[in-house]
Amino acid sequence: MKRFVAILAPTPERSPIAPAIRGALSRTEGLSVMIDRDDMLVAGSDGHIRQLGDDIGIIIGPIFATGKSDPVTLPSDFAPGGEPVELDRFSQDHWGNFVTILRDGAAGFHVLRSAFGRLPCFHAMQDDQLICASDTSLLTLAGWTSRRIDWSGVLRRLALKDIPSPSTCLAGVQELRGGSRLHLTAKGLSVAQTWNPWDRAGRRHWIDDRDEAPRMVRRAVSTATRASIMGADRALLMLSGGIDSSVLAAALGTHGCPFACFNLASLGTVGDERRYAQMVASHMGASIMESQWDVGMVDITRSHAINHPNPIARSFMQGTSRLLGEAVETSGADLTIDGGGGDNVFFSLRSIAPVTDAFLRGGSLSEGWSTTLSIAAMADVSAFTVLGRAAARAFRRSPAYRWRPMTQYLSPEVMDDEALVPRHPWLEPPCGGETGTAAHIALITAAQGWAEGNDIRSPVRHVTPLASQPVVEACLRIPSWWWFRHGQNRIVARDAFRDRLPAPVVNRRTKGTPDSYIAEIFTANRPVIRAMLLDGHLRRAGLLDIPLLERALDSEGPVQGTHYHRIMHLADVEAWIAGQV
């Protein structure tokens, strides 16, 4: 992962950048100082860094023109205007994994982050200076001194971990989310959006040709994949055998980059998709390496997100990262790639929301009835049940998707806390917005969190092309009910690559999960988890329902239900907190 740190001082005469910090950054291995001025100091790792003019600003990370997969070569004197509308247009006309820092034409600065960009941008005020960095260790190196836990942020993470937030779990540290612009002046700091999915979604933007939909998705996936693998000599695809990773295998096969496949399996049929992965690899003429998760690879007490201001790491991913590292070494790959976020972007949802859209916007009763039958088959309920719920949804005052916070094992004392209220600008549909589109955008909101901060630790560059701006924008132009047919979801993505994948894979109705592996970890570590949670930081902060948690952890015998998922999440957050204090 590319790293960077920037110190912006709009009043250097009052709050100068300390010489000791300048020296520390210049001596840090892997960093090069790119800009060194009285009011701006920027350092970053090599590659994909463009300094703009002599004193204009800098672009960190790869940048592409909208709809294109070749990197943009900007002239050295290039600079978007300092007006917000021009900066917003710049963000909308480009995509990639970049952070841009620009002077505003006065004594202030603009910081922009690309939508769905994997390059993080955390920021904190220290005196009158703003420190921006890709991780908290660089924030500290640049002079940030506070490392207190923000318990409101922790509560929000426990209840709404899939909704990205600019607030973090460390006091004073914020995250500039993708598709946002920060403006710093001597008077203060403000943040505004530069990219919103509702500007590209809904009936004003829908295409009207069903045959064009899969072609459009195929082009977008191809664009994102080609841009992602650029510069790689050999890729390693994390291939589960599901629709999303298989789509990536088909896209990779068209771009001339040699690639191998890597499949992970757990005990039990639900976590073993090797048959499908082998089918795809064979069809694409690619080799495949197979590994099996091992409980012994996981230390439940350790979080590998210590340098992240949020507890994003899941303990079971320690095994994934270790096995992925071994596969990279064996294959000689210099790039790893996964299909994360594809479910969300390709609208994998069992909901009546698209049924409502189909009846209200589909133009014929047959559109609505066909979608009804598909949703009923997927949810294993009657068509009349779906119709009744869709009718009720149609008369609801707001089309907004109702995101329910996860409150299991949380203390009754925190149930009315503001941190449990789902908030994200993308979850607020405009007047007249469609119910199905609102549900699709809610899933894309969760995909934003994965794209901009997932817990895959690869020893080489890692990319996630499906959760990218080109693919998201293409998928938003497709009416919500078109994604469902004959009891299947993600149908447009299936059709887009139907001619390049084995039929049993394209027509899959099941989905593998690592559930059995997570249950093994829970069972093997139950006494440790009990000690962590019943005598840990979350308990002392008053966030847990201790009696309920005790009953769950004291039960004996095989794991029942899915409550262990929730308890594992609590343990992962506890491990992160322990690494911070």
HELIX and SHEET records of a PDB file:
HELIX    1   1 PRO A   19  ARG A   27  1                                   9    
HELIX    2   2 PRO A   84  GLN A   92  1                                   9    
HELIX    3   3 THR A  136  LEU A  141  1                                   6    
HELIX    4   4 TRP A  151  ALA A  159  1                                   9    
HELIX    5   5 PRO A  197  ASP A  199  5                                   3    
HELIX    6   6 GLU A  212  ILE A  229  1                                  18    
HELIX    7   7 ILE A  243  LEU A  252  1                                  10    
HELIX    8   8 THR A  269  GLY A  271  5                                   3    
HELIX    9   9 ARG A  274  MET A  284  1                                  11    
HELIX   10  10 VAL A  295  MET A  297  5                                   3    
HELIX   11  11 MET A  317  SER A  331  1                                  15    
HELIX   12  12 GLY A  342  VAL A  345  1                                   4    
HELIX   13  13 ALA A  353  ARG A  361  1                                   9    
HELIX   14  14 LEU A  365  ALA A  379  1                                  15    
HELIX   15  15 ALA A  383  ALA A  394  1                                  12    
HELIX   16  16 PRO A  412  VAL A  414  5                                   3    
HELIX   17  17 GLU A  418  LEU A  420  5                                   3    
HELIX   18  18 PRO A  425  LEU A  427  5                                   3    
HELIX   19  19 THR A  435  GLU A  452  1                                  18    
HELIX   20  20 GLN A  469  LEU A  476  1                                   8    
HELIX   21  21 SER A  480  TRP A  483  5                                   4    
HELIX   22  22 ILE A  491  ALA A  496  1                                   6    
HELIX   23  23 ARG A  498  ARG A  500  5                                   3    
HELIX   24  24 ALA A  503  VAL A  506  1                                   4    
HELIX   25  25 ASP A  515  ALA A  524  1                                  10    
HELIX   26  26 ARG A  526  LEU A  534  1                                   9    
HELIX   27  27 HIS A  537  ARG A  540  1                                   4    
HELIX   28  28 ILE A  546  ASP A  554  1                                   9    
HELIX   29  29 HIS A  563  GLN A  580  1                                  18    
SHEET    1   A 6 SER A  32  ASP A  36  0                                        
SHEET    2   A 6 MET A  40  GLY A  44 -1                                        
SHEET    3   A 6 PHE A   4  LEU A   8 -1                                        
SHEET    4   A 6 GLN A 129  ALA A 133 -1                                        
SHEET    5   A 6 PHE A 122  GLN A 126 -1                                        
SHEET    6   A 6 GLN A 174  GLU A 175 -1                                        
SHEET    1   B 6 ILE A  49  LEU A  52  0                                        
SHEET    2   B 6 GLY A  57  ILE A  60 -1                                        
SHEET    3   B 6 VAL A  99  ARG A 103 -1                                        
SHEET    4   B 6 PHE A 109  ARG A 113 -1                                        
SHEET    5   B 6 SER A 180  THR A 185 -1                                        
SHEET    6   B 6 GLY A 188  GLN A 193 -1                                        
SHEET    1   C 2 ILE A  63  ALA A  65  0                                        
SHEET    2   C 2 HIS A  94  GLY A  96 -1                                        
SHEET    1   D 5 ILE A 288  GLN A 292  0                                        
SHEET    2   D 5 PHE A 259  ALA A 265  1                                        
SHEET    3   D 5 ALA A 235  MET A 238  1                                        
SHEET    4   D 5 LEU A 335  ILE A 337  1                                        
SHEET    5   D 5 ARG A 461  VAL A 463  1                                        
END                                                                             
